[in-house]
Amino acid sequence: MYPQVKIVFNRKHQAAKNKPGVVEIYIYHEGKTQWLSTGVKVLQSQWKDRVGVVNCLDQDSLNERISVLLNRINSYITSLMAAGKPFSWDEFNIVRDRKAKGEDSFLTFVERYMKERADIRESTRAGHHRLVTAMRDFGEFKNFSDINKKMIIRFDDWLHTRKVNGKLIQQSAIWSYHKILRLYINEAVRRDLMESNPYKSLRIDKGEKEDVDYLTAEEINKIKSAELTIPALEKVRDMCLIQYYTGVAFADLKELRPENVIEHQGRKAVMGYRQKTGTSFYTVLLPQAIEILERNNWKMDMMTNQQYNMRLKLLAEDCKLNRHITSHLFRKSAGMFYLNAGMPIEVVARILGHAKISTTQKTYAKILNQTVNAAFDKLLQS
């Protein structure tokens, strides 16, 4: 005699118009019943018997998950039947737990859910990828049952010893790791894969960001004047200098096109919306920027951010810059360039497309000494 197995939705009759019910696998054998959660929760209107999840954007992935779990159980039972072996609850539970430690590990769940998500931008997804890499390197994110307050504290201690580009991670960056991890644990709880979120009884210090890193005028001149040994880096140099002269993020380079150019008081300017936040930005095109854009036929987004940053490493070597440079560094350097030119911080915030001026104020809390000295010179002369 072998078990009866089937899919059951809303066993506890919790599903309603705005409240989801759980999809479970029902296993019955010799008077004993076991319910296994699939981790899938949907509304009453999103479930159809004999079909599965319907009327849902991720219905295919959810139905696939249910199917994989169901087929895994049925395959195990079929293998027993083929071998003429009886079904044993003890043996079944051992096999079930072994599977949970492999394919259904928490880390696998995070990776799969991250790929499924269509509600985060690529720039945000990069931060989630960094978290997954850290989790894998840490090595303790295995079973869902392993994740508790003590383990999160060990992970936090480990993050404080982790180095990126030879430097220890800032507290603000560590806080970001925890912020993202907490989201995935919440999702696991929502899918009944975990009972509670250990972060509820934990407080992680947000920390303060270090002074903004930026490229000096001397370093920018090195980039502009260097004789490049790799011709392909000419395009990369133009891209980073455009970022420096406009303050535009890499993801928004596509906004620098002729149809977005307006004439205002005899100057050419570009208006657009940041891909990351949707916030509008407005920047006047300096002669240096116009020259570069025209030389490249206004096509500045010809590669991925990852490809761009990889090439920037080569550019740094060619320009004999003894430092790590990234796409975002040129955007931050643009803000410093504007502030050193005497622009009010409110204007810099508008150029960079910051949603809140407080973002600009925190980023450039301590500007160059020459800017401070210049401000005092003006005060003394008044």
ZINOR-V340450 format. One record per backbone hydrogen bond with DSSP energy under -1.0 kcal/mol. NH is the residue of the N-H (numbers start at 1). CO is the residue of the C=O. If there is no record, write none. Layout:
nh->NH co->CO
nh->NH co->CO
This chain:
nh->4 co->28
nh->6 co->26
nh->8 co->24
nh->10 co->22
nh->13 co->10
nh->16 co->19
nh->21 co->42
nh->23 co->40
nh->24 co->8
nh->25 co->36
nh->26 co->6
nh->27 co->34
nh->28 co->4
nh->29 co->32
nh->32 co->29
nh->34 co->27
nh->36 co->25
nh->38 co->23
nh->42 co->21
nh->44 co->16
nh->46 co->43
nh->47 co->44
nh->48 co->52
nh->51 co->48
nh->52 co->48
nh->54 co->46
nh->59 co->56
nh->62 co->58
nh->63 co->59
nh->64 co->60
nh->65 co->61
nh->66 co->62
nh->67 co->63
nh->68 co->64
nh->69 co->65
nh->70 co->66
nh->71 co->67
nh->72 co->68
nh->73 co->69
nh->74 co->70
nh->75 co->71
nh->76 co->72
nh->77 co->73
nh->78 co->74
nh->79 co->75
nh->80 co->76
nh->81 co->77
nh->82 co->78
nh->83 co->79
nh->85 co->80
nh->92 co->88
nh->93 co->89
nh->94 co->90
nh->95 co->91
nh->96 co->92
nh->97 co->93
nh->98 co->94
nh->99 co->95
nh->100 co->96
nh->101 co->97
nh->102 co->99
nh->104 co->99
nh->105 co->102
nh->106 co->142
nh->109 co->105
nh->110 co->106
nh->111 co->107
nh->112 co->108
nh->113 co->109
nh->114 co->110
nh->115 co->111
nh->116 co->112
nh->117 co->113
nh->125 co->121
nh->126 co->122
nh->128 co->124
nh->129 co->125
nh->130 co->126
nh->131 co->127
nh->132 co->128
nh->133 co->129
nh->134 co->130
nh->135 co->131
nh->136 co->132
nh->137 co->133
nh->138 co->134
nh->139 co->135
nh->142 co->140
nh->146 co->143
nh->147 co->144
nh->152 co->148
nh->153 co->149
nh->154 co->150
nh->155 co->151
nh->156 co->152
nh->157 co->153
nh->158 co->154
nh->159 co->155
nh->160 co->156
nh->161 co->158
nh->164 co->167
nh->167 co->164
nh->169 co->162
nh->174 co->170
nh->175 co->171
nh->176 co->172
nh->177 co->173
nh->178 co->174
nh->179 co->175
nh->180 co->176
nh->181 co->177
nh->182 co->178
nh->183 co->179
nh->184 co->180
nh->185 co->181
nh->186 co->182
nh->187 co->183
nh->188 co->184
nh->189 co->185
nh->190 co->186
nh->191 co->187
nh->192 co->189
nh->193 co->188
nh->200 co->197
nh->201 co->198
nh->202 co->199
nh->220 co->216
nh->221 co->217
nh->222 co->218
nh->223 co->219
nh->224 co->220
nh->225 co->221
nh->226 co->222
nh->233 co->230
nh->234 co->231
nh->237 co->233
nh->238 co->234
nh->239 co->235
nh->240 co->236
nh->241 co->237
nh->242 co->238
nh->243 co->239
nh->244 co->240
nh->245 co->241
nh->246 co->242
nh->247 co->243
nh->252 co->249
nh->253 co->250
nh->255 co->252
nh->256 co->253
nh->257 co->255
nh->260 co->257
nh->261 co->258
nh->262 co->269
nh->264 co->267
nh->267 co->264
nh->269 co->262
nh->270 co->283
nh->271 co->260
nh->272 co->281
nh->274 co->279
nh->278 co->274
nh->281 co->272
nh->282 co->350
nh->283 co->270
nh->285 co->268
nh->290 co->286
nh->291 co->287
nh->292 co->288
nh->293 co->289
nh->294 co->290
nh->295 co->291
nh->296 co->292
nh->297 co->294
nh->298 co->293
nh->299 co->296
nh->308 co->304
nh->309 co->305
nh->310 co->306
nh->311 co->307
nh->312 co->308
nh->313 co->309
nh->315 co->311
nh->316 co->312
nh->317 co->313
nh->318 co->314
nh->319 co->315
nh->320 co->317
nh->321 co->316
nh->323 co->321
nh->331 co->327
nh->332 co->328
nh->333 co->329
nh->334 co->330
nh->335 co->331
nh->336 co->332
nh->337 co->333
nh->338 co->334
nh->339 co->335
nh->340 co->336
nh->342 co->339
nh->343 co->338
nh->348 co->344
nh->349 co->345
nh->350 co->346
nh->351 co->347
nh->352 co->348
nh->354 co->349
nh->359 co->356
nh->361 co->357
nh->362 co->358
nh->363 co->359
nh->364 co->360
nh->365 co->362
nh->372 co->368
nh->373 co->369
nh->374 co->370
nh->375 co->371
nh->376 co->372
nh->377 co->373
nh->378 co->374
nh->379 co->375
nh->380 co->376
nh->381 co->377
